[in-house]
Amino acid sequence: MKMKNSMLAAALAAVFLLGGCGAGSTDESTGDSAPVTEAKTDITAEQLFEGIDEEKLDGRLFTGDEKFDKNLAKLYNTDAENIVSGGMLYNTEGIYADEISAIKFRDGTDGAALMQARLDSRTATFRDYRPEELDKLSKAKIISAGGYDVLIISDNAEHIADVLLQNS
């Protein structure tokens, strides 16, 4: 299993480095390790991401973009049929762990668990690749906003979570 995880981490690193792409967290207000959630609404990922302007998040992919649609199920280790729509902001150089993924999963799919698995995968990748990114990964947030399960990996994760919740 450890070998499989190592191989998966290496494959993900390669996808981000070659493909230009660069998952919960603890609710600090309560100390609870459950994902922070908010009421869901019907907006697009593009609308949800409005106002997010982070230097390290220079790539944007959304549902309908061939690169997004082709790789999303692999990144979240689920069948493509379980994903309704979404978007991703990421670091195109692949040297930073920064990523914001907002995915609307089909009913019955545990999106928060898939986001946690994504965070675990990113942490494993960067543990060996760029250990200086581990602090950022340890402060990542998983929230629900606008009907999307959202993973936020950024030095400004708290602020970004506030913006996303306001947009939802």
C-alpha positions as CSV (number, residue, x, y, z in Angstrom):
1,M,0.0,0.0,0.0
2,K,2.9,2.4,0.9
3,M,4.5,1.6,-2.5
4,K,1.1,2.3,-4.3
5,N,0.8,5.7,-2.4
6,S,4.4,6.6,-3.3
7,M,3.7,5.7,-7.0
8,L,0.5,7.7,-6.9
9,A,2.3,10.7,-5.3
10,A,5.0,10.6,-8.0
11,A,2.4,10.3,-10.8
12,L,0.5,13.3,-9.4
13,A,3.8,15.3,-9.2
14,A,4.5,14.5,-12.8
15,V,1.0,15.5,-13.9
16,F,1.5,18.9,-12.2
17,L,5.0,19.5,-13.4
18,L,4.4,18.4,-17.0
19,G,0.8,19.4,-17.2
20,G,1.1,22.8,-15.6
21,C,-0.9,22.0,-12.5
22,G,0.4,22.3,-9.4
23,A,-6.4,18.3,0.4
24,G,-9.4,18.6,5.8
25,S,-8.5,20.9,8.1
26,T,-9.3,21.9,11.6
27,D,-11.9,24.6,12.3
28,E,-9.7,26.9,14.3
29,S,-12.7,28.6,16.0
30,T,-13.9,25.3,17.6
31,G,-10.8,23.1,17.4
32,D,-13.0,20.6,15.7
33,S,-11.2,18.5,13.0
34,A,-14.4,18.1,10.9
35,P,-14.6,20.1,7.7
36,V,-16.1,23.6,8.0
37,T,-19.4,23.8,6.1
38,E,-21.9,26.4,4.9
39,A,-25.2,26.4,3.2
40,K,-25.1,25.4,-0.5
41,T,-26.4,27.5,-3.4
42,D,-26.5,27.2,-7.2
43,I,-23.5,29.1,-8.6
44,T,-20.7,28.3,-11.0
45,A,-17.1,27.6,-9.9
46,E,-16.1,30.7,-11.8
47,Q,-18.6,32.8,-9.7
48,L,-17.3,31.1,-6.5
49,F,-13.7,32.0,-7.3
50,E,-14.5,35.7,-8.0
51,G,-12.2,38.0,-6.1
52,I,-9.5,35.3,-5.6
53,D,-6.2,36.9,-6.8
54,E,-3.2,35.0,-5.5
55,E,0.2,35.3,-7.2
56,K,0.9,31.6,-6.8
57,L,-2.5,30.6,-8.2
58,D,-1.8,31.6,-11.7
59,G,-3.6,28.7,-13.5
60,R,-7.4,28.3,-13.9
61,L,-9.3,25.3,-15.1
62,F,-13.0,24.7,-15.2
63,T,-15.6,22.1,-16.2
64,G,-15.6,22.0,-20.0
65,D,-11.9,22.6,-20.3
66,E,-10.4,19.4,-21.8
67,K,-7.5,19.4,-19.4
68,F,-9.8,19.7,-16.4
69,D,-12.3,17.1,-17.5
70,K,-9.5,14.6,-18.5
71,N,-7.6,14.8,-15.2
72,L,-10.2,15.6,-12.5
73,A,-11.3,12.0,-11.8
74,K,-7.7,10.9,-11.5
75,L,-6.8,13.8,-9.2
76,Y,-9.7,12.9,-6.9
77,N,-9.5,9.2,-7.3
78,T,-13.1,8.8,-8.2
79,D,-15.1,7.9,-11.3
80,A,-15.8,10.8,-13.6
81,E,-19.5,10.1,-13.3
82,N,-19.3,11.2,-9.6
83,I,-18.2,14.7,-10.6
84,V,-20.9,17.2,-11.7
85,S,-18.8,20.3,-12.2
86,G,-16.0,22.3,-10.7
87,G,-13.0,24.4,-11.1
88,M,-9.4,24.6,-9.9
89,L,-6.9,27.4,-9.3
90,Y,-3.3,26.1,-9.2
91,N,0.3,27.0,-9.6
92,T,1.4,26.5,-13.2
93,E,5.0,26.0,-12.3
94,G,4.2,23.0,-10.0
95,I,6.8,24.1,-7.5
96,Y,4.2,25.4,-4.9
97,A,1.5,23.2,-3.3
98,D,-1.0,26.1,-3.7
99,E,-4.3,24.9,-5.0
100,I,-8.0,25.8,-4.7
101,S,-10.3,23.1,-6.0
102,A,-14.1,23.4,-5.9
103,I,-15.9,20.3,-7.0
104,K,-19.6,19.6,-7.1
105,F,-19.9,15.8,-6.6
106,R,-23.0,13.7,-7.3
107,D,-25.3,13.0,-4.4
108,G,-24.1,10.0,-2.5
109,T,-20.4,10.8,-3.1
110,D,-18.4,11.8,0.0
111,G,-16.8,14.9,-1.4
112,A,-15.2,16.0,1.9
113,A,-13.5,12.6,2.1
114,L,-12.2,12.9,-1.5
115,M,-10.9,16.3,-0.7
116,Q,-9.1,15.0,2.4
117,A,-7.6,12.2,0.3
118,R,-6.4,14.9,-2.2
119,L,-4.8,16.8,0.6
120,D,-3.1,13.7,1.9
121,S,-1.8,13.0,-1.6
122,R,-0.5,16.5,-2.0
123,T,1.2,16.3,1.4
124,A,2.9,13.0,0.5
125,T,4.1,14.5,-2.8
126,F,5.5,17.6,-1.3
127,R,7.0,15.8,1.8
128,D,9.8,14.6,-0.5
129,Y,9.6,17.1,-3.3
130,R,9.5,20.5,-1.4
131,P,9.3,20.0,2.4
132,E,9.2,23.7,2.9
133,E,5.5,23.6,1.6
134,L,4.4,21.2,4.4
135,D,3.5,24.0,6.8
136,K,1.1,25.4,4.2
137,L,-0.4,22.0,3.7
138,S,-0.9,21.4,7.4
139,K,-3.0,24.6,7.4
140,A,-5.1,23.7,4.4
141,K,-8.9,24.0,4.7
142,I,-11.7,21.9,3.4
143,I,-15.1,23.7,3.3
144,S,-18.4,23.6,1.6
145,A,-19.4,26.7,-0.3
146,G,-21.9,27.3,-3.1
147,G,-22.8,23.6,-3.4
148,Y,-19.1,22.7,-3.9
149,D,-16.7,20.8,-1.7
150,V,-13.6,23.0,-1.6
151,L,-10.0,22.3,-0.9
152,I,-7.8,25.4,-0.1
153,I,-4.1,25.1,0.0
154,S,-2.5,28.5,0.4
155,D,-0.6,30.7,2.8
156,N,-3.9,32.7,2.9
157,A,-6.3,29.8,3.3
158,E,-8.4,31.5,6.0
159,H,-8.9,34.7,3.9
160,I,-9.7,32.7,0.8
161,A,-12.2,30.6,2.7
162,D,-13.9,33.8,3.9
163,V,-14.1,35.1,0.3
164,L,-15.5,31.8,-1.0
165,L,-18.1,31.7,1.7
166,Q,-19.1,35.3,0.9
167,N,-19.4,34.4,-2.8
168,S,-21.7,31.4,-2.1
